[in-house]
Amino acid sequence: MPDFAYIARDNAGRRVTGRLSAATQQEALSTLAAKALFPLEVAGEKAASSTWKGRRISGQLMATSYGQLADLLASGVPMMRSLDVLKGQTSHRGLAEILGQVKGHVEEGESLAEAMHRYPRVFSDMAISMVRAGSEGGFLEQALLQVADFTEKQEDLKSRTIGAIAYPVLLATVGALVISGLIIFVVPRFATLFERLRERGELPVFTEVLLWFSDTLRAWGLPILAVVAIVGYFLRSRMATEHGRTMRDRLVLRLPGAGSILLNLAVSRFCRVLGTLLHNGVPILKSLEISSEATGNRVLAQAVRGAAENISAGQALAGPLSKSGYFPPAVVEMIAVAEESNSLETVLVKIADGLDRRTWRRLDLLVRLLEPLMLMLLAAVVLVVVIALLMPVIKMSMTV
């Protein structure tokens, strides 16, 4: 959550300044009112950023760093010394610089979570929320270990996914280049050959369309690429806004085939983080707030926050999750049974493990089906081009 700097007055009229974390400015004002403070000025603080402009920090390196920090703290090493040791051990200059800055902020009185929040490109929302909950609940070392384990699993899943789709993507790229070269450079050589048939109106429709498409690409290829680049830049800028991200996440969940896989991954992250927090004694509402940020999908996070509001009104968790329409019925039923048996934290982790296994099997099947489909599509396009070129040749030979 973002930080807000405020200037307020208490009941005695004294001027009070400080900083608090809240989802929105309205929530920050409500928090001040609950503390019997009259706000004079409330402004959001911009997160500081590192001056490092080199290579990115990998998730695997971050997972290792979280685990090492947890081991140092569990061994009784003070926080300042642990951060200093961690900074000296890392071989990544950018991470070493950021750890040094985090240490400086902690020395100035900020909590570790507040210092991490200043670097959103390095520390994820889930990691920051888990560290904040661990600091408040007295299980910081275990929270860091959970963050390390979660980050490592995410990186493993990402690497397996990239490895699985690498061949279909390469196949599609090479196929598109070959077909584009065929249409732009080879097809025009037949235009003069077919000119007599075109004058007599005997040129097949397929061939006519192919020649028109080839001429269009040769004449307007660069302007079309420029328009595509401009549209892509506009969409990317649009997706950088909060509304754009929400629209993107909603569309992603509706993708045929891939949408259900991505939804299961998000639900798995939610269940794993929520189960871990509940196991460590974090209250259910606070756990739901943190786990909603771990989903990685704003639409699903909104559904979880809506469920938290219903829980605060006295309802169970399974009902609101079911009404959202994003949680699989089997998952909702298991959560309902777990609530009745008072074993929610254990069942949630089992749900996450099961979803991960089923999701990877479905992803593997989808990729296996994608490879022959890509080959069939490329073969079909090449076949259409060849037929469009051979039809007039055959017709001319029959005429002769």
DOLUM-774915 format. One record per residue (C-alpha): x, y, z. Coordinates in steps of 0.001 Angstrom, whole numbers, plus 500000, padded with zeros to 6 digits. Example, Ala and Ser with C-alpha at 12.3 -4.5 7.8 and 13.67 -1.06 7.14 Angstrom:
2
   east  north     up
 512300 495500 507800
 513670 498940 507140
//
This chain:
400
   east  north     up
 500000 500000 500000
 501204 503566 499360
 502480 505821 502127
 500843 509149 502973
 502579 512004 504781
 500194 514029 506924
 500038 517197 508966
 497241 517239 511556
 496180 518651 514908
 495105 516667 517937
 492301 517467 520376
 494579 519851 522287
 495374 521790 519108
 498956 520575 518873
 500490 520137 515430
 501238 516486 514606
 503158 515182 511586
 503835 511648 510474
 503361 509004 507839
 500916 506117 507477
 500115 503387 504968
 496679 503235 503361
 495139 501985 500122
 493621 505372 499240
 493707 508941 500494
 490162 508522 501820
 491300 505550 503888
 494187 507638 505223
 491723 510361 506299
 489562 507754 508033
 492596 506402 509863
 493494 509876 511113
 489918 510446 512250
 490028 507169 514186
 493129 508464 515983
 491261 511670 516955
 493456 513751 514637
 492151 516611 512481
 494001 516452 509130
 495403 519668 507709
 497285 518113 504808
 497500 514528 503524
 499706 513811 500524
 500912 510588 498965
 504639 509960 499039
 506471 508874 495931
 508496 505742 496343
 512203 506296 496113
 514041 504489 493368
 517547 503193 493055
 520009 504957 490816
 521050 501552 489483
 520357 501251 485739
 522059 497940 485033
 520697 494440 484490
 517508 493491 486290
 517458 491587 489557
 516201 488052 489006
 513528 486450 491140
 515877 483592 492002
 518406 486041 493445
 515661 487738 495469
 514503 484349 496803
 518057 483564 497900
 518378 486977 499573
 515119 486534 501503
 516267 483125 502724
 519692 484415 503780
 518168 487340 505670
 515820 484936 507464
 518740 482684 508450
 520755 485634 509782
 517860 486942 511871
 517034 483446 513160
 520680 483093 514275
 520347 486175 516474
 522166 488633 514197
 520688 492160 514592
 518760 493641 511699
 521371 496278 510815
 524185 493776 510854
 522113 491272 508837
 521420 493814 506100
 525087 494787 506056
 526191 491148 505740
 523623 490526 503024
 524842 493588 501127
 528433 492348 501297
 527580 488822 500169
 525579 489652 497053
 527431 489817 493744
 524751 491976 492095
 525765 495637 492271
 522193 496882 491941
 520881 494719 494773
 523853 495671 496963
 523080 499355 496385
 519401 498896 497211
 520154 496877 500355
 522441 499675 501504
 519661 502201 500991
 517153 499958 502786
 519542 499729 505726
 519820 503507 505794
 516031 503931 505914
 515748 501365 508722
 518456 503217 510678
 516353 506375 510350
 513483 504656 512164
 511453 503076 509400
 510329 499465 509592
 511791 496943 507159
 508493 496797 505256
 508360 500592 504920
 511922 500664 503606
 511176 497868 501119
 508045 499697 499958
 510266 502466 498579
 511532 500049 495886
 508444 498494 494248
 510445 497310 491223
 512614 495142 493465
 510324 494011 496288
 506885 492690 495324
 503678 493738 497065
 503336 490237 498460
 506831 490305 499956
 506267 493723 501512
 502917 492675 502979
 504329 489417 504357
 507264 491241 505957
 504894 493795 507468
 502690 491034 508881
 505717 489129 510165
 507102 492221 511886
 503765 492985 513546
 503080 489349 514492
 506556 488456 515715
 507343 485841 513039
 509532 487880 510685
 512060 485089 510103
 509344 482618 509116
 507645 485235 506949
 510901 485812 505070
 511342 482063 504590
 507803 481827 503209
 508491 484727 500841
 511701 483019 499701
 509909 479709 499117
 507019 481391 497312
 509344 483467 495103
 511410 480400 494230
 508306 478433 493232
 507113 481321 491087
 510474 481515 489319
 510473 477758 488777
 506988 477891 487267
 507987 480865 485093
 511111 479133 483777
 509176 475923 483044
 506483 477896 481234
 509006 479829 479141
 510812 476601 478299
 507532 474985 477253
 506398 477763 474919
 509837 478592 473502
 509522 476158 470582
 505987 477222 469512
 507023 480881 469658
 510162 480190 467607
 508101 478187 465142
 505555 480985 464763
 508268 483627 464333
 510217 481710 461686
 507003 480739 459898
 505776 484338 459805
 509109 485535 458395
 509164 482803 455722
 505577 483448 454645
 506129 487225 454607
 509228 486805 452452
 507347 484473 450130
 504484 486940 449657
 506639 490067 449351
 509521 488801 447198
 508407 485626 445387
 504768 486256 444505
 505437 489540 442578
 507661 487612 440124
 504542 485798 438869
 502586 489028 438271
 503947 489569 434740
 503393 485901 433947
 499710 486191 434854
 499149 489552 433166
 497556 488062 430031
 495098 486003 432089
 494223 489096 434108
 493504 491098 430933
 491148 488367 429700
 489473 488188 433145
 490446 484524 433517
 492727 484923 436548
 491426 482834 439494
 490065 484762 442461
 492583 483176 444832
 495463 484373 442692
 493960 487853 442299
 493619 488216 446073
 497151 486949 446643
 498630 489416 444140
 496647 492270 445682
 497823 491311 449161
 501431 491128 447954
 501216 494579 446320
 499638 496027 449464
 502395 494681 451697
 505118 495981 449369
 503566 499442 449112
 502222 499878 452643
 504331 497481 454699
 506338 500138 456533
 503333 502425 457246
 501408 499419 458558
 504322 498519 460865
 504445 502140 462047
 500713 502119 462825
 501062 498811 464687
 503966 500245 466707
 501970 503378 467576
 498935 501321 468611
 501180 499049 470668
 502744 502029 472426
 499307 503502 473128
 498041 500200 474552
 501160 499847 476684
 500684 503362 478078
 497029 502578 478678
 497904 499394 480544
 500213 501369 482830
 497175 503049 484430
 495156 501432 487210
 492065 501164 485022
 494118 499697 482185
 495660 497035 484424
 492220 496058 485678
 490917 495744 482113
 493968 493692 481120
 493558 491321 484083
 489862 490878 483297
 490598 490093 479633
 493388 487691 480597
 490974 485611 482669
 488645 485331 479653
 491260 484003 477239
 490169 480618 475855
 492309 477843 477272
 494952 480054 478883
 492455 482049 480994
 491546 479142 483255
 495225 478258 483700
 496115 481811 484742
 493095 481923 487061
 494155 478703 488778
 497665 480095 489274
 496263 483256 490874
 493910 481257 493120
 496822 479010 494098
 498918 482021 495159
 496000 483385 497162
 495388 480096 498982
 499058 479513 499771
 499664 482977 501207
 496372 483023 503124
 497036 479593 504618
 500555 480608 505654
 499369 483794 507340
 496538 482068 509185
 498945 479358 510346
 501127 482073 511893
 498215 483621 513779
 497549 486659 511571
 493864 487754 511865
 491636 486709 508991
 490903 490241 507745
 494577 491203 507717
 495430 487897 506041
 492862 488492 503322
 494258 491974 502697
 497774 490622 502263
 496792 487548 500243
 494698 489666 497855
 497888 491468 496830
 499592 488119 496231
 497130 487017 493536
 498825 489126 490871
 495414 489858 489338
 493471 492995 490247
 490083 491509 489406
 490654 488567 491723
 492081 490905 494372
 488887 492979 494251
 486835 489813 494748
 488940 488881 497787
 488564 492354 499290
 484814 492099 498747
 484845 488783 500600
 486750 490467 503458
 483996 493062 503772
 481383 490313 504045
 483470 488459 506619
 483658 491598 508751
 479832 491499 508697
 479865 487989 510157
 479698 485747 507081
 481908 482766 506289
 484656 482944 503665
 483320 480355 501208
 480059 482168 500431
 481511 485516 499232
 484241 483734 497257
 481622 481627 495502
 479486 484668 494638
 482454 486397 493002
 482392 483778 490225
 486182 483577 489949
 486907 480737 492373
 486425 477155 491109
 483492 475342 492787
 485755 472554 494054
 487990 475095 495800
 485011 476843 497376
 483604 473528 498641
 486937 472567 500215
 487149 475971 501912
 483597 475589 503236
 484359 472149 504699
 487634 473442 506168
 485819 476323 507883
 483395 473909 509486
 486203 471625 510663
 488394 474545 511814
 491309 473448 509599
 491295 476290 507083
 495027 477102 507177
 496013 473471 506483
 493443 472900 503740
 494361 476134 501943
 497975 475020 501490
 496779 471620 500223
 494467 473382 497775
 497411 475429 496491
 499559 472305 496017
 496770 470529 494137
 496066 473529 491906
 499748 473853 491036
 499948 470201 489979
 496758 470304 487896
 497672 473643 486334
 501072 472424 485211
 499512 469309 483640
 496998 471459 481758
 499735 473873 480672
 501858 471004 479424
 498886 469588 477476
 498090 473018 476002
 501666 473457 474795
 501710 469933 473312
 498563 470763 471359
 499907 474159 470345
 502913 472742 468469
 500949 470631 465888
 498353 473391 465560
 501084 475884 464655
 502558 473459 462120
 499137 472838 460578
 498416 476573 460374
 501734 477363 458700
 501309 474445 456302
 497803 475635 455434
 499006 479166 454660
 501858 477895 452479
 499454 475512 450721
 497048 478363 449937
 499899 480427 448448
 501154 477519 446359
 497670 476667 445078
 497000 480321 444229
 500186 480370 442135
 499705 476974 440503
 496060 477426 439452
 496788 479982 436682
 499880 478031 435564
 497772 474886 435145
 495095 476886 433356
 497646 478378 430958
 499125 474943 430199
 495676 473536 429477
 494951 476462 427126
 498182 475825 425232
//
